[in-house]
Structure formats: C-alpha cells, structure tokens
Amino acid sequence: MDKKIKKAKDKVLFTPGPLTTSMTIKQAMLRDLGSRDFEFISVIREIRSALLKVGEVEDKAYEAIIMQGSGTFGLEAVLSSVTPPNGKWLIIVNGAYGRRIAKIAEILNIDKTVLQYPENSKPDLAEVGNLLNSDNSITHVNIVHCETTTGIINPIKEIGELAKKHNCKYFVDAMSSFGAIPFNLAHYNIDYLVSSANKCIEGVPGFSFILAKRDSLLETEGYARSLSLDILAQWKGLESNGQFRFTPPTHVLLAYAQALRELEEEGGVPGRAERYRHNYEVLVEGMREMGFKEYLKPEDQAYIITSFLYPEHPDFNFEKFYQLLNNRDFVIYPGKVTDADCFRIGNIGRIFESDVKALLSAIREVLTEMGIKL
C-alpha cells in the first residue's frame, strides 16, 4: 500500500470546531448538485425549516437566513446589515469572541459602547441595566452566549429582558451553543442569532446562518453596508426562488441536511445536550483525578468546552503536551485567556464517553512520558 495514503480513521477532535463528524455526514458530501437544481432548493428549504425548529421558533415570526462563509462572516453580516445610520451598539465582552464583534463594529465605523469584564466573570446585570438607563442612544445590544475563550456561559435570557425593557434590538452570538443548549429565541427576546455549520449540529465548515425576527429584519431596508453580506437581500432571494444570490457551498449544505436529521434522531437539542453534558462530566472528573484544575468556577462553566490551567510543574510544556497527544490521534486546543496559561478541551462533535476516556488515558500516558506527576 502506498505510504502516502492516509489511514482511514481520523484524529479525534476535542476542539470547538471544526469537529469530529459522523461517517454518514461525510458521505452526504459525495454528490454533485447544481445550485439551481430543484432537489438542492428542496434541501435548502428543509435546512431553513429545521433551523427554526432547533431555535424553538417554527412559526412565521422568525426567518432562517443562510450566509456563505464562516461564523465570523455571519456576525459581520448582522452588524453591517441591521444597524441604522444613527444606530449605536452596546457590546458586552468577556472573551476574545466578544472582542472580535467589537472589532467588526470598529472597522465598519459603527458607534458602540463596549462593556468589558474579566474572562472568568459573567456580566453584571445591574451595570448593564444602569448603562442602558443612562444612554438613550443605544439601539442594539450584543453578547456571546458561550464564550469559547474559556467556556463561560453568559446570561442571555436576563440580558434579553433588559434589551426589551429599553426598546433595543438584541443580537446573540450563539456560535458554540446553538444545537447544544436548549432555548427559545422568542422567550429570550432575541432579534438576531448567529451560529455556523461546523459547531454543535455537527456539520462541516462552509456557511453561517442567521435566525432573525421577521419584523426586525424588515425594518432594516436600506441599512446594509455590504452587497454580499446583506442579510435582508439574502433572505429575499431565498424567499423568492429558494436560491442563493451567489454561489452556495452545495456539498456543505448536503452534509448539514444530514447533520440535522441525525440531531433529530438523537432526540433533538435535549438529546444532544445530554451527551455533551455527560462528556463534560466524565472529562472533568478524570482531569481532576490527575490533578488538573479548571480556569472557571463550575457554576459559570458550560458543558461545551473547558479551559484547564497549566500544571504548576517545571517540566510541563504545552507544545510538547499537545504534540504527544496529537501523535496519539487526539487533538485539543491552545488557550486564549489573556491572564492565565490554559489549554482547552471540547466536549462537542461526534464524540462519546469512550472517546473521552480514551483521551484521559492518553493524557495519563503523556504526563508519564514527560516525567510529570501532579
């Protein structure tokens, strides 16, 4: 056999995305469909309907808009499409991805106030409320639901109540939570939500999507600062003929339709949440037994991804730790925390208890190989 041929089994990805996917999702991409083919248009209709069901908003009060590109493209699409000329954002930040949204607003010359918190702290709801009380020029509020910088889970329901009280539009970055943490967009007063294909619904990278309150979306006529990222125009195109305005990622969308079917077979969002939560519990118990400590307090931690502090041992080197795990076919993630040395392990994707236990066994082997006893 040619040594250049890769082995059939992929490495297991304990990352926040792209994720390990099922074989059937991979196989769904082994077809060519034209972007205007009636079958492909039917797939798009199926995906859009299923996304509304995942968000628990199947009635016509909300619309699903698919946007080519990564999750960040979707975030920029919302900011650039829904902000009126005199609009002002309150962007609540406690991690790198909140900072990214603030950076997008800065590049677009959109007026904003950034309310920043430490990466291991949730927003102060009283402070958010006071700021909205004191600044009547704020028209939009944004926050990241699960900040994958650390894995912290933010109080999107309570912030949605504050946004509604002050007549602000509310935008949630649910990149790493949608499909894994059950919630109803309408009950949380969410006007716009963004996630992407390669997260908890377990598709592959290639597009993001926006779930938008229809009334709020229709109010944005003429606001767009971009041609290709105009979410109102994108929605109008999908509604008029079921087609994208520009070339869609056909194979990725076929995989995503299969991923949504597999989500339903698993018991929907509650079923997937149960598996991910169990992965998290097995992981944390095993890491604690080895002497590792989490960066966040348990009550602030989501079950999506977990940040662990570097061991206080002179021989610990993350690059070597990472490489030795990689050699054993396990891929973890470097840290992004600014005030502590951490690494991250994801609990999402097509992984199960057996995979987590195999990772824990590999970590024990690697620590022994590095001469580290915690």
DADA-V833684 format. One record per residue. N is the residue number from 1. D_FIRST is the distance of its C-alpha to the first C-alpha in Angstrom with 2 decimals. Layout:
n = <N:N>
d_first = <D_FIRST:D_FIRST>
This chain:
n = <1:2:3:4:5:6:7:8:9:10:11:12:13:14:15:16:17:18:19:20:21:22:23:24:25:26:27:28:29:30:31:32:33:34:35:36:37:38:39:40:41:42:43:44:45:46:47:48:49:50:51:52:53:54:55:56:57:58:59:60:61:62:63:64:65:66:67:68:69:70:71:72:73:74:75:76:77:78:79:80:81:82:83:84:85:86:87:88:89:90:91:92:93:94:95:96:97:98:99:100:101:102:103:104:105:106:107:108:109:110:111:112:113:114:115:116:117:118:119:120:121:122:123:124:125:126:127:128:129:130:131:132:133:134:135:136:137:138:139:140:141:142:143:144:145:146:147:148:149:150:151:152:153:154:155:156:157:158:159:160:161:162:163:164:165:166:167:168:169:170:171:172:173:174:175:176:177:178:179:180:181:182:183:184:185:186:187:188:189:190:191:192:193:194:195:196:197:198:199:200:201:202:203:204:205:206:207:208:209:210:211:212:213:214:215:216:217:218:219:220:221:222:223:224:225:226:227:228:229:230:231:232:233:234:235:236:237:238:239:240:241:242:243:244:245:246:247:248:249:250:251:252:253:254:255:256:257:258:259:260:261:262:263:264:265:266:267:268:269:270:271:272:273:274:275:276:277:278:279:280:281:282:283:284:285:286:287:288:289:290:291:292:293:294:295:296:297:298:299:300:301:302:303:304:305:306:307:308:309:310:311:312:313:314:315:316:317:318:319:320:321:322:323:324:325:326:327:328:329:330:331:332:333:334:335:336:337:338:339:340:341:342:343:344:345:346:347:348:349:350:351:352:353:354:355:356:357:358:359:360:361:362:363:364:365:366:367:368:369:370:371:372:373:374>
d_first = <0.00:3.80:6.14:8.56:7.67:10.39:10.75:12.85:15.95:18.08:20.53:23.93:26.54:29.96:31.46:34.22:31.95:29.50:28.69:26.08:26.28:25.72:22.91:25.72:26.99:23.65:23.46:27.03:25.99:23.93:27.13:29.23:32.95:35.74:37.81:40.92:39.52:41.78:38.88:37.80:41.44:41.60:38.64:40.54:43.64:41.83:40.42:43.81:45.58:43.16:43.50:47.25:46.86:44.76:47.56:50.13:51.93:51.42:54.83:55.55:56.70:53.20:50.67:46.90:45.80:42.16:41.59:38.57:37.18:36.74:39.27:41.22:41.72:43.32:45.57:46.71:47.26:49.70:51.55:51.91:52.91:55.36:57.49:60.90:62.49:64.59:61.96:61.19:58.41:58.53:55.03:54.63:52.07:50.65:47.21:44.96:44.50:48.24:48.65:46.21:48.44:51.45:49.73:49.07:52.76:53.78:51.78:53.29:56.76:57.33:60.07:58.96:59.95:57.22:58.01:55.73:55.10:53.17:49.55:50.39:53.43:54.07:56.51:60.20:61.38:64.98:64.11:62.19:65.21:67.67:65.79:65.74:69.44:70.29:68.32:69.17:67.16:63.82:62.52:58.92:57.25:53.59:51.56:47.97:47.63:44.87:44.62:41.03:42.17:43.24:42.88:46.65:48.03:50.99:54.02:53.45:55.94:58.79:58.09:58.02:61.47:62.74:61.37:63.08:66.32:66.45:65.45:62.20:59.00:56.20:52.56:49.90:46.47:44.62:41.15:39.93:42.30:42.44:40.84:41.03:44.73:47.09:50.00:52.13:52.47:56.00:57.18:55.93:57.70:54.52:54.97:51.48:48.22:44.85:41.38:37.88:34.96:32.58:34.89:36.21:35.71:31.99:31.11:29.15:30.87:32.72:36.31:39.26:42.16:45.86:48.07:51.57:55.02:56.14:59.65:58.44:55.90:58.60:60.82:58.41:59.23:59.49:58.04:54.55:53.77:50.55:49.68:46.05:46.65:49.82:49.33:52.48:51.43:47.93:49.56:51.97:49.18:47.28:50.56:51.74:48.81:45.91:44.07:43.06:45.09:42.01:38.37:37.00:33.47:32.87:29.41:30.54:33.66:31.87:29.91:33.24:34.99:32.45:32.88:36.63:36.32:34.32:37.01:39.62:37.82:37.77:41.53:41.88:42.58:44.32:41.36:38.90:41.45:41.63:37.90:37.88:41.09:39.69:36.59:39.10:41.30:38.52:37.24:40.71:41.77:38.77:39.13:42.85:42.30:40.26:43.11:41.89:44.55:44.38:45.88:47.80:50.41:49.05:51.56:50.26:46.56:44.65:41.71:39.39:38.42:39.89:40.71:40.82:42.77:41.20:42.19:45.18:43.45:43.38:39.75:38.37:36.40:34.89:32.23:30.93:31.39:29.43:26.53:26.30:26.31:23.71:21.42:21.98:21.07:24.75:26.34:30.12:32.57:34.95:38.65:40.99:44.26:46.74:48.88:46.45:43.09:40.84:37.33:36.54:34.58:34.38:34.92:33.99:31.07:29.08:29.53:31.48:33.29:30.24:28.42:31.57:31.91:28.34:29.18:32.43:30.76:28.41:31.54:33.29:30.48:30.49:34.28:34.19:31.68:34.00:37.01:38.70:41.02:42.88>
